[in-house]
Amino acid sequence: MNSLNSFDWIAVLLLAIGGLNWGLVGVFNFDLVATIFGDMSALSRIVYTVVGISAIYVLTLSMKLKKS
């Protein structure tokens, strides 16, 4: 496995978006996801869940890349 497929890139992008959102929360106390979709609305919870799943996926992906 030497290259990333489209699904891998989407997961990496979602993880970066999640990281940026947490950076905004930490530095400015501003939750962009909550601002866009509502504080703990169904859509916000979906976004947080998908980003969390992406993080787990990218962790497993990094282990595969490390081995090759």
ABEGO torsion letter per residue (X at the ends): XABBBAAAAAAAAAAAAAAAAAAAAAAAGBBAAAAAAEBGBAAAAAAAAAAAAAAAAAAAAAAAAAAX
